[in-house]
């Protein structure tokens, strides 16, 4: 059974920074893709950023240049460094893992950007 546990959300002022972490446990292939999605109230869940086990990254246009996704393969952990946060970044952020043809999701962590 695979579990994803997120941490690091919270309230931050516009222009501020936050770092999210997500630790995966269970039976996980060494070749996988981990990443982050977000869902704002009344909107669909959208991709934020992904990173493969080989280190290739992909970002939504709205976060390019502001967010950085990284991972520690030894710890099965993915990170999202969020800089220059904007009110439009307010959402529940979900960790995602694609491994051995299956998709897994964390429970989500709230990020609120407000003055």
C-alpha positions as CSV (number, residue, x, y, z in Angstrom):
1,X,0.0,0.0,0.0
2,X,1.4,3.4,-1.0
3,X,0.9,6.4,1.2
4,X,1.7,10.1,0.5
5,X,2.0,12.5,3.4
6,X,2.2,16.2,2.6
7,X,3.5,19.0,4.9
8,X,4.4,22.7,4.7
9,X,1.2,24.5,3.8
10,X,-0.1,27.6,5.5
11,X,-0.8,31.3,5.3
12,X,1.7,33.6,3.6
13,X,1.6,37.2,2.4
14,X,1.8,38.0,-1.3
15,X,5.4,38.0,-2.4
16,X,6.3,35.4,0.3
17,X,7.6,31.9,0.1
18,X,6.6,28.4,1.2
19,X,8.1,25.0,0.9
20,X,5.9,21.9,0.6
21,X,7.2,18.4,1.2
22,X,5.6,15.0,0.4
23,X,7.0,11.7,1.6
24,X,6.0,8.5,-0.1
25,X,6.0,5.1,1.5
26,X,5.1,1.6,0.5
27,X,5.9,-0.4,-2.7
28,X,7.2,2.1,-5.1
29,X,9.0,1.5,-8.4
30,X,12.5,3.1,-8.6
31,X,11.2,4.6,-11.9
32,X,8.4,6.9,-11.1
33,X,7.0,10.4,-11.5
34,X,6.2,12.6,-8.5
35,X,4.7,16.0,-8.5
36,X,2.2,18.5,-7.3
37,X,-1.3,19.5,-8.4
38,X,-3.6,22.2,-7.0
39,X,-7.3,22.9,-6.7
40,X,-8.8,26.2,-6.0
41,X,-12.4,26.5,-4.8
42,X,-14.9,25.9,-7.6
43,X,-12.1,24.9,-10.0
44,X,-10.7,21.7,-11.4
45,X,-7.5,20.2,-10.1
46,X,-4.5,21.4,-12.2
47,X,-0.9,20.4,-12.7
48,X,1.6,22.5,-10.9
49,X,4.9,20.7,-11.4
50,X,6.3,17.2,-11.9
51,X,9.7,15.5,-11.7
52,X,10.7,12.1,-12.8
53,X,13.0,9.8,-10.9
54,X,15.7,10.8,-13.4
55,X,15.2,14.5,-12.6
56,X,13.3,15.8,-15.6
57,X,10.9,18.5,-14.6
58,X,7.7,20.0,-16.0
59,X,5.9,23.1,-14.9
60,X,2.6,24.9,-15.5
61,X,3.2,28.1,-17.3
62,X,1.6,30.1,-14.4
63,X,4.4,29.0,-12.0
64,X,7.5,28.9,-14.2
65,X,10.2,31.1,-12.8
66,X,8.6,31.1,-9.3
67,X,8.3,27.5,-8.2
68,X,10.9,24.8,-8.1
69,X,10.2,21.1,-7.8
70,X,12.9,18.8,-6.5
71,X,13.2,15.3,-5.0
72,X,15.3,13.0,-2.9
73,X,15.1,9.6,-4.4
74,X,16.7,7.9,-1.3
75,X,13.8,9.3,0.8
76,X,11.1,9.0,-1.8
77,X,10.3,12.6,-1.1
78,X,9.3,15.4,-3.4
79,X,9.5,19.1,-2.6
80,X,7.9,22.3,-4.0
81,X,9.7,25.6,-3.3
82,X,7.2,28.3,-3.9
83,X,8.5,31.9,-4.3
84,X,6.9,35.2,-5.2
85,X,3.5,33.8,-4.1
86,X,0.4,35.5,-5.5
87,X,-3.2,35.4,-4.2
88,X,-4.0,33.4,-7.3
89,X,-1.8,30.6,-5.9
90,X,-4.3,30.0,-3.1
91,X,-5.5,26.4,-3.3
92,X,-5.2,23.0,-1.8
93,X,-2.0,21.4,-3.1
94,X,-2.0,17.7,-3.7
95,X,1.1,15.4,-3.9
96,X,0.9,12.9,-6.8
97,X,2.9,9.7,-7.5
98,X,2.7,7.7,-10.7
99,X,4.3,4.3,-10.2
100,X,3.9,0.9,-11.9
101,X,0.9,2.1,-13.9
102,X,-0.9,3.4,-10.8
103,X,-1.7,6.9,-9.6
104,X,-1.6,7.8,-5.9
105,X,-2.7,11.0,-4.2
106,X,-2.0,12.7,-0.9
107,X,-4.8,14.2,1.2
108,X,-3.7,17.8,0.3
109,X,-2.4,20.8,2.1
110,X,-3.9,24.2,2.1
111,X,-1.9,27.2,0.8
112,X,-3.4,30.6,1.4
113,X,-1.8,33.7,0.0
114,X,-3.3,36.8,1.5
115,X,-2.4,40.1,3.2
